[in-house]
Amino acid sequence: MTVSARTPSALAAALRDIQAPVQRELELVPAEIRRIVTADVPLVNEVGSHLLGMKGKLLRPTLVLLSSAVEEQMEPTRAVTCAAVVELLHLATLIHDDAVDHSVLRRGMPTVNALFSHQISVIMGDFLYSRVMRELVALGDIEVMRAVSNASDSMTLGEMRQLAAFDALAFTEDDYEHLIRAKTAGLFVAACSVGALCGARQHHAALARYGERLGMAFQVADDLLDYTETAAMTGKPSGLDLREHKVTLPLIAALRNITPAARSQVEALFATPEPDEEAVAEVIGLVREAGGLEYARRRAEQFAQEAEEALSGIPHGAARSALYDAIGYAVDRRW
């Protein structure tokens, strides 16, 4: 489960290997997304083109397609549409997250709210949700609709719980895991569940479990990147979570071990509306020294191991192997 090198080119190559079993179907997903979101409103199409230009790694559509292929009974047209729907739901959450956080960069490019306006970003996110729902109705599969709507509900409630947490430094590890299960793992569950419903229904439960554990590992690893990687690697400013006063697992773990003086530094940063780079760097150093990064790495590896165990009953083949490799990609991609 290890990516041999952590350069962008090596990571891209690792992802291409993971996507290889479903590459033909994956290449159809962007066009399917464009079909779903095209409207008789020039501004909608302009924003949509910008979003498609920000093309991500298509990890979630890849999970849909791989999950649908584990029994080699994939329904290609249906699976591609479901992959596009899952990616659109993901894009809608990103647009709204960027609007809430007033973020200016996403994947190294201007966010919708930075390039257009805050109002447009909110409405465009709503539009993507509505197009997701319309497409699900057209598919006519209540189980697929349930999986996607459950993910949307979970992510929204997770966001509201996070916004309602007034004392950020009182956020516990249990609170954190509940949050990432709702906000990140929920969509990974949906991706794998929907995929199973497009070709491997008998493995639905196992693939949903795999998706949840993979999503948990992915988010812990992502939160670690904020402490360990540069903007060139992540596509967003380093230390962004601390700048935005977000408490993630590295800090939660460190707060259990740091001295009162170190905690005062953390509290001072969280009391500062716009902390400077020096203050952020100092807290990152405190978290590292207190073992917060190492603890988070171990926890991500535990989630990864559980994802691997969930695949034990899945038939051997190219799709299963790729799902297994996706665990390593999610956890090791930039450490």
PyMOL commands that set and color helices and strands:
alter all, ss='L'
color gray80, all
select helices_A, chain A and resi 8-26+29-37+42-53+59-68+76-101+112-115+118-139+142-164+168-170+173-197+201-228+231-234+240-243+249-255+260-271+277-289+292-310+318-332
alter helices_A, ss='H'
color red, helices_A
select strands_A, chain A and resi 105-106+109-110
alter strands_A, ss='S'
color yellow, strands_A
deselect
rebuild
show_as cartoon
